[in-house]
Amino acid sequence: MAITQAELRTMKEDQLQKEVLVPLFVAMGFQDVTIYQGSSELGKDIVMWKPGDLGERVNYAVVAKAKKVSGKATGASSAAEVRFQIEQAFGNPWPDTKTTEMRRVERCFVVCSKQIQNEAITAVRAVLENSNLDKVTRFINGDELWHLIQQYLPEKVVFENLRAIQNVLDQASPHYRLVAKTTGEMLIEPKNPEMADQPPLLGAFKVSFPETVEGQKAREEFERHLATGTPVTISKPYLEEFVLPDLLAKFVDLPKEKMSLTLGPKRLPKPLLAKISITADNGEQTAMEYIQFEGIAGSEELSLQNDVQPVPWKFKLVINMKNNAGTVSYRIVPSDLNVREALEAYRFMSALSFGGTLEVEHLQSGFIIASMTIPSGHFPSPDQLWMEILEALVVIQQKSGKLIGLSEEEPLTPDLINTIFSTAEKLKTGKALFGGEELKSVVGRETAQNILAQFGDGQVQSLGSQHKDDQLATIFGVEIPLGPVTLFCEKVYMTAEDVAELKQALAQPSADTAFPIRLTIARGCPVHAYYPQWLPPEELKEVPTENSNS
């Protein structure tokens, strides 16, 4: 994790040890660097070792402080407290985590992320001199600690270094700043982009194209840049002279022999908001508003595209201002689309496929930037079934309030398509119609007895059954609540075999409370489903009265 010097000074002691000191000492070559968890640490916050000049093991302890160490005789982070911790560190061995052998401290570092006052160092050393411990104790204050981090953990201070570099670059001009990139490039940008009257950056270059095949080719590329704004690179011998603006001249030495100049695209100074509409021959109009175009402009050609805009519909317009002609391309980015976004995108593609007059209107001024005729069939027409599926999905989303995104992982199987259309119909009308040969359910003993009493004679009768639990439909991983449902069938009956099985089950003296029920639907008789939550109020009274519950 990268840090700044200001962040280092605000760290808590445990954070300082874990995130800074342990990785720092590891980078410095110390072995077995460990945050010591002994009995009250016995003065040591970190223990470690390092080979000496002759390869012998030298043991170190670290006393870490995240507060300023003062010269006071008492209190937290006082000279007296630090001296006591140093003496404890030297006086109490610690068990080696690998060998369990007891290790004695031979060197000690007192590391503080803030200031260690000179008075504190003097006071501590005066006491330690009596035991010669002052010669093996080193004090490292916040500034020295930061220098060690810069030296051994440069990746942690990269942002601080970049900020220092940027401060130098920012002072090079009162109006512009240089931005250094890790690729070795430098960008120039205004310090205040809203000020239109900033002085220009003045530089100069001179080109010359000889009457050779290569020279004429280089000339054509340069003229194409002037006309269309597209990038071009000019190298020696065609680039005869190049003078840098004063701002860059302070930092850049131009090569003498292998010099080349790349002129980037001439971008519009700010995005252009537009409305794109297609008007069919029958007068029907489809439009996309608030298209945010980035532009490249030349003397003859303007290129607009909205690739960076976070919308799924992507346009590219190339407008030739010399002959008032243009081309348009349109594509849909399919990933992570909400169903409403997808429907709008494909509706516009459908309108383009029929052809008509396409206009690009500048929203701020109302000016028509471009107008062109799109022939029928120039753009592909989206699949009609896909359009109907999207329309059904939008209905489901709007009615249920559940966001639905198109999933590339879940294919559109026939079962899923059927679920989409049937769910949309249920939410729009509150009704559904099913076909089938039988109705199955599992009911309690009392309900089973009532069904047996009603259908036990095998006669054909009507059935109304209310399911009070909420019904759910799952579409692209999203659960759509349909609410309770009432089923009604005008002609159902129970076969003799089913009657016998139900009588036998009810006759058993078991404590079972669930009984399977099967009713046979008369041939050609549909099952009506009513979803009261989605029925219009005036149709609620049409829901049949139930004669059995489940």
C-alpha positions as CSV (number, residue, x, y, z in Angstrom):
1,M,0.0,0.0,0.0
2,A,1.4,3.4,-1.1
3,I,1.7,6.1,1.6
4,T,2.7,9.7,1.8
5,Q,4.8,11.3,4.5
6,A,1.8,13.0,5.9
7,E,0.0,9.7,6.2
8,L,3.1,8.2,8.0
9,R,2.8,10.8,10.7
10,T,-0.8,10.0,11.4
11,M,-0.5,6.3,11.7
12,K,-1.4,4.4,14.9
13,E,1.4,2.4,16.5
14,D,0.1,-1.0,15.5
15,Q,-0.4,0.2,11.9
16,L,3.1,1.7,11.9
17,Q,4.6,-1.6,13.0
18,K,2.6,-3.8,10.6
19,E,2.4,-1.8,7.4
20,V,5.8,0.1,7.6
21,L,8.4,-1.2,9.9
22,V,8.1,-4.9,9.3
23,P,8.3,-4.6,5.5
24,L,11.0,-2.0,5.8
25,F,13.3,-4.1,7.9
26,V,12.7,-7.2,5.7
27,A,13.7,-5.0,2.7
28,M,16.9,-3.9,4.6
29,G,18.0,-7.6,5.0
30,F,16.9,-8.4,8.5
31,Q,15.8,-12.0,9.2
32,D,12.7,-13.3,11.0
33,V,11.2,-9.8,11.5
34,T,8.4,-10.4,14.0
35,I,6.0,-8.2,15.9
36,Y,6.8,-9.4,19.4
37,Q,3.8,-10.6,21.4
38,G,5.4,-11.4,24.7
39,S,4.2,-10.6,28.3
40,S,3.5,-6.8,27.9
41,E,6.2,-7.0,25.1
42,L,8.9,-6.4,27.8
43,G,10.1,-3.3,26.0
44,K,10.3,-4.9,22.5
45,D,7.8,-4.1,19.8
46,I,9.7,-5.9,17.0
47,V,12.4,-8.6,17.2
48,M,14.7,-9.7,14.4
49,W,18.3,-10.6,13.6
50,K,21.0,-10.0,10.9
51,P,24.4,-11.5,10.1
52,G,27.3,-9.6,11.5
53,D,30.6,-8.8,9.7
54,L,31.9,-12.3,10.3
55,G,28.6,-14.0,9.6
56,E,27.7,-14.3,13.3
57,R,24.0,-13.7,14.4
58,V,23.3,-10.3,15.8
59,N,19.9,-9.9,17.5
60,Y,18.0,-6.6,17.3
61,A,14.9,-5.2,19.1
62,V,12.8,-2.3,17.9
63,V,11.0,0.2,20.2
64,A,8.3,1.8,18.0
65,K,6.6,5.1,18.8
66,A,3.8,6.8,16.8
67,K,3.9,9.9,19.1
68,K,6.5,12.6,19.5
69,V,9.2,11.5,22.0
70,S,9.6,14.4,24.4
71,G,12.3,15.1,27.0
72,K,9.9,14.8,29.9
73,A,10.7,12.7,32.9
74,T,7.2,11.1,33.0
75,G,4.3,10.2,30.8
76,A,3.6,8.4,27.5
77,S,6.4,8.8,24.9
78,S,8.6,10.5,27.4
79,A,12.3,10.1,27.7
80,A,11.8,8.1,30.9
81,E,9.4,5.7,29.3
82,V,11.6,5.1,26.2
83,R,14.7,4.5,28.5
84,F,12.7,2.0,30.5
85,Q,11.6,0.1,27.3
86,I,15.2,0.0,26.1
87,E,16.5,-1.4,29.4
88,Q,13.6,-4.0,29.4
89,A,14.4,-5.0,25.8
90,F,18.1,-5.6,26.7
91,G,17.3,-7.3,30.0
92,N,14.6,-9.8,28.8
93,P,15.4,-12.5,26.2
94,W,12.7,-13.8,23.9
95,P,12.1,-17.3,22.6
96,D,13.1,-17.9,19.0
97,T,9.9,-18.7,17.0
98,K,11.8,-21.4,14.9
99,T,14.1,-23.1,17.5
100,T,12.4,-22.0,20.8
101,E,16.0,-21.1,21.9
102,M,16.1,-18.0,24.1
103,R,17.6,-15.0,22.3
104,R,19.2,-11.9,24.0
105,V,19.0,-8.4,22.4
106,E,22.4,-7.1,21.3
107,R,21.2,-4.0,19.4
108,C,18.2,-1.7,19.7
109,F,16.5,0.7,17.4
110,V,14.1,3.4,18.7
111,V,12.0,4.3,15.7
112,C,9.5,7.2,15.8
113,S,7.3,8.3,12.9
114,K,7.3,11.8,14.4
115,Q,10.0,13.9,16.1
116,I,12.4,12.7,18.8
117,Q,13.5,15.8,20.7
118,N,17.2,16.2,21.2
119,E,16.6,16.6,24.9
120,A,15.0,13.2,25.0
121,I,18.0,11.5,23.2
122,T,20.4,13.3,25.6
123,A,18.5,12.2,28.7
124,V,18.2,8.6,27.5
125,R,21.9,8.3,26.5
126,A,23.0,9.8,29.9
127,V,21.3,6.9,31.7
128,L,22.4,4.2,29.2
129,E,26.0,5.2,29.4
130,N,26.3,3.5,32.8
131,S,25.8,0.2,31.2
132,N,27.3,1.0,27.8
133,L,23.9,0.4,26.1
134,D,24.1,3.9,24.5
135,K,26.7,2.5,22.1
136,V,24.3,-0.2,20.7
137,T,21.1,2.0,20.7
138,R,20.2,4.0,17.7
139,F,17.4,6.6,17.4
140,I,15.5,7.0,14.1
141,N,13.1,10.0,13.9
142,G,10.3,10.6,11.4
143,D,12.5,12.3,8.7
144,E,15.2,9.6,8.8
145,L,12.5,6.9,8.7
146,W,11.0,8.5,5.6
147,H,14.4,8.5,3.9
148,L,14.8,4.8,4.7
149,I,11.3,4.1,3.2
150,Q,12.2,6.0,0.1
151,Q,15.5,4.0,-0.2
152,Y,14.3,0.5,0.6
153,L,10.5,0.7,-0.2
154,P,10.2,3.0,-3.2
155,E,6.9,1.5,-4.3
156,K,5.4,2.8,-1.0
157,V,6.3,6.4,-1.7
158,V,5.6,6.5,-5.4
159,F,2.7,8.9,-5.1
160,E,4.7,11.3,-2.8
161,N,7.5,11.4,-5.4
162,L,5.1,11.9,-8.3
163,R,3.5,14.8,-6.3
164,A,7.0,16.4,-5.8
165,I,7.7,16.1,-9.5
166,Q,4.4,17.5,-10.5
167,N,5.0,20.5,-8.2
168,V,8.1,21.3,-10.2
169,L,6.2,20.9,-13.5
170,D,3.3,23.0,-12.3
171,Q,5.7,26.0,-11.6
172,A,7.1,26.0,-15.1
173,S,4.2,28.2,-16.4
174,P,1.6,30.5,-14.9
175,H,-1.0,29.3,-17.4
176,Y,-0.2,25.7,-18.3
177,R,0.9,22.5,-16.4
178,L,3.0,19.6,-17.6
179,V,1.7,16.2,-16.7
180,A,4.4,13.5,-16.7
181,K,3.3,10.0,-17.6
182,T,5.1,6.7,-16.7
183,T,5.7,6.0,-20.4
184,G,8.0,9.0,-20.6
185,E,5.5,11.2,-22.3
186,M,4.5,14.7,-21.2
187,L,1.1,16.2,-21.6
188,I,0.3,19.9,-21.6
189,E,-3.0,21.1,-20.2
190,P,-4.3,24.5,-19.1
191,K,-4.4,25.2,-15.4
192,N,-7.8,26.7,-15.7
193,P,-9.7,25.1,-18.6
194,E,-12.6,27.5,-18.2
195,M,-10.5,30.5,-19.3
196,A,-10.7,30.9,-23.0
197,D,-8.3,33.8,-23.2
198,Q,-5.1,32.0,-22.0
199,P,-2.0,32.9,-24.1
200,P,-1.2,30.2,-26.7
201,L,1.8,28.0,-26.5
202,L,4.0,29.2,-29.4
203,G,6.2,26.8,-31.3
204,A,7.2,26.4,-34.9
205,F,8.1,23.7,-37.4
206,K,9.1,23.7,-41.1
207,V,8.3,20.9,-43.5
208,S,9.5,20.3,-47.1
209,F,8.4,17.6,-49.5
210,P,10.6,16.9,-52.5
211,E,9.1,15.8,-55.8
212,T,9.8,12.1,-55.2
213,V,7.5,9.2,-54.7
214,E,8.2,9.1,-51.0
215,G,8.0,12.9,-50.7
216,Q,4.6,13.0,-52.4
217,K,3.3,10.3,-50.2
218,A,4.5,12.2,-47.1
219,R,2.8,15.3,-48.5
220,E,-0.5,13.5,-49.0
221,E,-0.5,12.2,-45.4
222,F,0.2,15.8,-44.1
223,E,-2.6,17.2,-46.3
224,R,-4.9,14.5,-45.1
225,H,-4.2,15.6,-41.5
226,L,-5.0,19.2,-42.4
227,A,-8.3,18.1,-44.1
228,T,-9.5,15.5,-41.7
229,G,-7.7,16.1,-38.4
230,T,-6.4,12.5,-38.3
231,P,-2.9,12.0,-36.7
232,V,0.3,12.2,-38.8
233,T,4.0,11.7,-38.1
234,I,6.6,13.7,-40.0
235,S,10.2,12.7,-39.8
236,K,13.5,13.8,-41.3
237,P,14.3,14.7,-44.0
238,Y,10.8,16.2,-44.5
239,L,10.9,17.8,-41.0
240,E,13.5,20.5,-41.6
241,E,13.1,22.5,-38.4
242,F,11.2,22.3,-35.1
243,V,11.2,24.9,-32.3
244,L,9.6,23.9,-29.0
245,P,7.4,26.3,-26.9
246,D,9.4,27.8,-24.1
247,L,7.5,25.7,-21.5
248,L,8.7,22.4,-23.1
249,A,12.2,23.7,-24.0
250,K,13.1,23.8,-20.3
251,F,12.6,20.0,-20.0
252,V,13.2,18.5,-23.4
253,D,16.4,18.2,-25.5
254,L,15.5,17.7,-29.2
255,P,17.5,15.0,-31.1
256,K,19.5,16.4,-33.9
257,E,19.4,13.6,-36.4
258,K,16.5,11.2,-35.8
259,M,13.9,13.9,-35.1
260,S,10.2,13.2,-35.8
261,L,7.0,15.2,-35.1
262,T,3.6,13.5,-34.5
263,L,0.6,15.8,-34.9
264,G,-2.2,14.2,-32.9
265,P,-5.9,14.4,-33.8
266,K,-7.5,17.9,-33.7
267,R,-10.1,17.2,-31.1
268,L,-13.0,19.4,-30.3
269,P,-12.4,21.4,-27.1
270,K,-15.4,19.9,-25.4
271,P,-18.1,17.2,-26.0
272,L,-20.9,18.0,-28.4
273,L,-24.5,17.0,-27.2
274,A,-26.7,16.0,-30.1
275,K,-30.0,14.4,-31.0
276,I,-30.1,11.9,-33.8
277,S,-33.4,11.2,-35.5
278,I,-34.5,9.0,-38.4
279,T,-37.7,10.0,-40.2
280,A,-39.2,7.3,-42.4
281,D,-40.9,7.9,-45.7
282,N,-44.3,7.5,-44.0
283,G,-43.4,10.3,-41.5
284,E,-42.7,8.1,-38.5
285,Q,-39.8,9.4,-36.4
286,T,-37.5,7.6,-34.0
287,A,-34.9,9.6,-32.1
288,M,-32.0,9.2,-29.7
289,E,-31.3,12.2,-27.5
290,Y,-28.3,13.4,-25.5
291,I,-25.7,11.6,-27.6
292,Q,-22.4,12.9,-26.2
293,F,-20.0,13.1,-29.1
294,E,-16.2,13.5,-29.0
295,G,-15.0,15.1,-32.2
296,I,-12.0,15.3,-34.5
297,A,-12.1,18.3,-36.8
298,G,-10.1,19.1,-40.0
299,S,-10.5,21.9,-42.5
300,E,-12.8,19.7,-44.7
301,E,-14.0,16.8,-42.5
302,L,-15.6,16.4,-39.0
303,S,-15.6,13.0,-37.3
304,L,-17.9,12.4,-34.3
305,Q,-18.3,9.4,-32.1
306,N,-19.6,8.6,-28.6
307,D,-17.5,5.6,-27.7
308,V,-16.7,6.9,-24.2
309,Q,-20.3,7.7,-23.3
310,P,-21.7,5.0,-20.9
311,V,-24.6,4.0,-23.2
312,P,-25.0,0.8,-25.3
313,W,-25.7,2.7,-28.5
314,K,-22.6,3.7,-30.3
315,F,-22.6,6.1,-33.3
316,K,-19.8,7.2,-35.6
317,L,-20.4,10.1,-38.0
318,V,-18.0,11.3,-40.7
319,I,-19.2,14.6,-42.2
320,N,-17.5,16.1,-45.3
321,M,-18.1,19.8,-45.0
322,K,-16.7,20.5,-48.4
323,N,-19.3,18.5,-50.4
324,N,-22.0,18.3,-47.6
325,A,-21.9,14.5,-47.6
326,G,-21.5,12.1,-44.7
327,T,-21.6,8.5,-43.5
328,V,-23.0,7.0,-40.3
329,S,-22.3,3.7,-38.5
330,Y,-24.3,2.3,-35.6
331,R,-23.6,-0.6,-33.3
332,I,-24.9,-1.9,-30.0
333,V,-22.7,-3.0,-27.1
334,P,-24.5,-6.0,-25.7
335,S,-22.9,-6.5,-22.3
336,D,-24.6,-5.6,-19.0
337,L,-27.7,-4.1,-20.7
338,N,-30.8,-3.3,-18.8
339,V,-33.8,-4.5,-20.8
340,R,-35.2,-1.0,-21.4
341,E,-31.8,0.2,-22.7
342,A,-31.7,-2.8,-25.0
343,L,-35.2,-2.2,-26.3
344,E,-34.4,1.5,-27.2
345,A,-31.1,0.4,-28.9
346,Y,-32.8,-2.2,-31.1
347,R,-35.8,0.0,-31.8
348,F,-33.4,2.6,-33.3
349,M,-31.7,-0.1,-35.3
350,S,-35.1,-1.3,-36.6
351,A,-35.9,2.3,-37.7
352,L,-32.5,2.6,-39.4
353,S,-33.1,-0.7,-41.3
354,F,-36.3,0.8,-42.9
355,G,-34.3,3.8,-44.1
356,G,-35.3,7.5,-44.3
357,T,-33.8,10.9,-43.5
358,L,-31.3,11.0,-40.7
359,E,-30.6,14.3,-39.0
360,V,-28.1,15.3,-36.3
361,E,-29.2,18.2,-34.2
362,H,-26.9,20.2,-31.9
363,L,-29.0,20.3,-28.7
364,Q,-27.6,23.6,-27.4
365,S,-28.1,25.6,-30.5
366,G,-30.8,23.7,-32.4
367,F,-28.6,23.7,-35.5
368,I,-28.7,20.7,-37.8
369,I,-25.1,19.5,-38.0
370,A,-25.8,16.9,-40.7
371,S,-28.6,15.5,-42.8
372,M,-28.3,12.4,-44.9
373,T,-30.5,9.8,-46.6
374,I,-30.3,6.2,-45.4
375,P,-31.4,3.7,-48.0
376,S,-33.7,0.9,-46.9
377,G,-31.8,-2.2,-46.0
378,H,-28.5,-0.4,-45.5
379,F,-28.7,-1.4,-41.8
380,P,-29.7,-4.9,-40.7
381,S,-33.1,-5.4,-39.2
382,P,-33.2,-6.9,-35.7
383,D,-35.0,-10.3,-35.3
384,Q,-38.7,-9.7,-34.7
385,L,-39.0,-12.3,-32.0
386,W,-36.1,-10.7,-30.1
387,M,-37.9,-7.3,-30.3
388,E,-41.1,-8.9,-28.9
389,I,-39.1,-10.6,-26.1
390,L,-37.5,-7.2,-25.1
391,E,-41.0,-5.5,-25.1
392,A,-42.3,-8.2,-22.8
393,L,-39.3,-7.9,-20.5
394,V,-39.8,-4.1,-20.3
395,V,-43.4,-4.7,-19.3
396,I,-42.3,-7.1,-16.6
397,Q,-39.7,-4.7,-15.2
398,Q,-42.1,-1.7,-15.1
399,K,-44.9,-3.6,-13.5
400,S,-42.9,-5.5,-10.9
401,G,-40.3,-2.8,-10.1
402,K,-37.5,-5.4,-10.4
403,L,-34.5,-4.5,-12.5
404,I,-33.8,-7.0,-15.2
405,G,-30.5,-7.2,-17.0
406,L,-29.8,-9.3,-20.1
407,S,-27.6,-12.2,-19.2
408,E,-25.0,-13.6,-21.6
409,E,-24.6,-16.6,-19.3
410,E,-28.2,-17.7,-19.5
411,P,-29.3,-18.7,-23.0
412,L,-32.8,-17.9,-24.4
413,T,-34.3,-21.4,-24.2
414,P,-37.9,-22.1,-25.4
415,D,-38.9,-22.6,-21.7
416,L,-37.4,-19.2,-20.7
417,I,-39.1,-17.4,-23.7
418,N,-42.4,-19.0,-22.7
419,T,-41.9,-17.8,-19.1
420,I,-41.2,-14.3,-20.3
421,F,-44.3,-14.0,-22.5
422,S,-46.6,-15.6,-20.0
423,T,-45.3,-13.5,-17.1
424,A,-45.7,-10.3,-19.1
425,E,-49.3,-11.3,-19.9
426,K,-50.1,-12.1,-16.2
427,L,-48.8,-8.7,-15.1
428,K,-50.6,-6.8,-17.8
429,T,-54.0,-8.5,-17.5
430,G,-54.0,-10.3,-14.2
431,K,-55.1,-13.5,-16.1
432,A,-53.6,-16.5,-17.7
433,L,-55.0,-19.5,-19.6
434,F,-53.5,-23.0,-19.3
435,G,-54.1,-26.3,-21.0
436,G,-53.5,-29.7,-19.6
437,E,-54.9,-33.1,-18.7
438,E,-54.8,-33.0,-14.9
439,L,-54.4,-30.8,-11.8
440,K,-52.2,-32.0,-9.0
441,S,-51.8,-30.7,-5.5
442,V,-50.8,-31.7,-1.9
443,V,-53.4,-30.7,0.7
444,G,-54.2,-31.1,4.4
445,R,-56.5,-33.8,5.8
446,E,-59.6,-31.5,6.1
447,T,-59.2,-30.2,2.5
448,A,-58.7,-33.8,1.2
449,Q,-61.9,-34.9,2.9
450,N,-63.8,-32.0,1.4
451,I,-62.5,-32.8,-2.1
452,L,-63.4,-36.5,-1.6
453,A,-66.9,-35.5,-0.6
454,Q,-67.3,-33.2,-3.7
455,F,-65.7,-35.4,-6.4
456,G,-65.9,-38.9,-4.9
457,D,-68.9,-39.8,-7.0
458,G,-66.8,-39.3,-10.2
459,Q,-69.2,-36.7,-11.6
460,V,-67.8,-33.8,-13.7
461,Q,-67.9,-30.5,-11.7
462,S,-66.3,-27.0,-11.7
463,L,-63.4,-26.2,-9.5
464,G,-62.2,-23.0,-8.0
465,S,-58.9,-23.2,-6.0
466,Q,-57.1,-20.4,-4.3
467,H,-53.3,-20.6,-3.7
468,K,-52.6,-18.0,-1.1
469,D,-48.8,-18.2,-1.2
470,D,-47.1,-15.8,-3.5
471,Q,-46.3,-17.2,-6.9
472,L,-42.9,-16.5,-8.4
473,A,-41.4,-16.4,-11.9
474,T,-37.6,-16.4,-12.4
475,I,-36.1,-14.6,-15.4
476,F,-32.4,-14.1,-15.8
477,G,-31.9,-14.9,-12.2
478,V,-34.4,-12.3,-11.0
479,E,-37.5,-13.4,-9.0
480,I,-40.7,-11.7,-10.2
481,P,-43.5,-11.8,-7.6
482,L,-46.9,-12.6,-9.1
483,G,-48.8,-12.7,-5.8
484,P,-51.6,-15.3,-4.9
485,V,-53.4,-17.1,-7.7
486,T,-57.0,-18.5,-8.1
487,L,-57.4,-21.4,-10.5
488,F,-60.7,-22.2,-12.1
489,C,-61.7,-25.0,-14.4
490,E,-65.3,-25.6,-15.5
491,K,-65.0,-29.4,-16.0
492,V,-62.9,-31.6,-13.8
493,Y,-63.5,-35.0,-12.2
494,M,-61.8,-37.6,-10.1
495,T,-61.2,-41.1,-11.7
496,A,-62.3,-44.1,-9.8
497,E,-58.6,-45.1,-9.3
498,D,-57.8,-41.7,-7.7
499,V,-60.9,-41.9,-5.5
500,A,-59.9,-45.3,-4.2
501,E,-56.3,-44.1,-3.5
502,L,-57.5,-41.0,-1.6
503,K,-60.1,-43.1,0.5
504,Q,-57.3,-45.5,1.4
505,A,-54.9,-42.7,2.4
506,L,-57.6,-41.0,4.6
507,A,-58.5,-44.3,6.2
508,Q,-55.0,-44.8,7.6
509,P,-54.7,-43.8,11.3
510,S,-51.4,-42.1,10.6
511,A,-50.5,-38.6,11.7
512,D,-49.8,-37.6,8.1
513,T,-51.2,-34.2,7.2
514,A,-50.3,-34.1,3.5
515,F,-52.3,-35.9,0.9
516,P,-51.7,-35.9,-2.8
517,I,-54.7,-35.0,-4.9
518,R,-55.1,-35.5,-8.7
519,L,-58.1,-34.2,-10.6
520,T,-58.6,-35.0,-14.3
521,I,-59.5,-32.1,-16.7
522,A,-62.2,-32.8,-19.2
523,R,-60.9,-32.9,-22.8
524,G,-60.6,-29.4,-24.3
525,C,-61.5,-27.6,-21.1
526,P,-58.9,-24.8,-20.2
527,V,-57.8,-23.8,-16.8
528,H,-58.2,-20.1,-16.0
529,A,-55.7,-18.4,-13.6
530,Y,-56.5,-15.1,-11.9
531,Y,-53.9,-13.0,-10.2
532,P,-55.9,-10.5,-8.0
533,Q,-52.8,-8.3,-7.4
534,W,-52.7,-7.4,-11.1
535,L,-56.4,-7.5,-12.1
536,P,-58.1,-4.2,-12.9
537,P,-60.3,-3.2,-10.0
538,E,-63.5,-3.6,-12.0
539,E,-62.6,-7.2,-12.9
540,L,-61.9,-8.4,-9.3
541,K,-65.6,-9.4,-8.9
542,E,-65.2,-11.8,-11.8
543,V,-62.8,-14.0,-10.0
544,P,-64.7,-17.3,-9.3
545,T,-65.5,-18.3,-5.7
546,E,-63.2,-21.0,-4.4
547,N,-64.6,-24.3,-3.4
548,S,-61.4,-25.7,-2.2
549,N,-58.2,-24.3,-0.6
550,S,-54.5,-25.2,-1.0
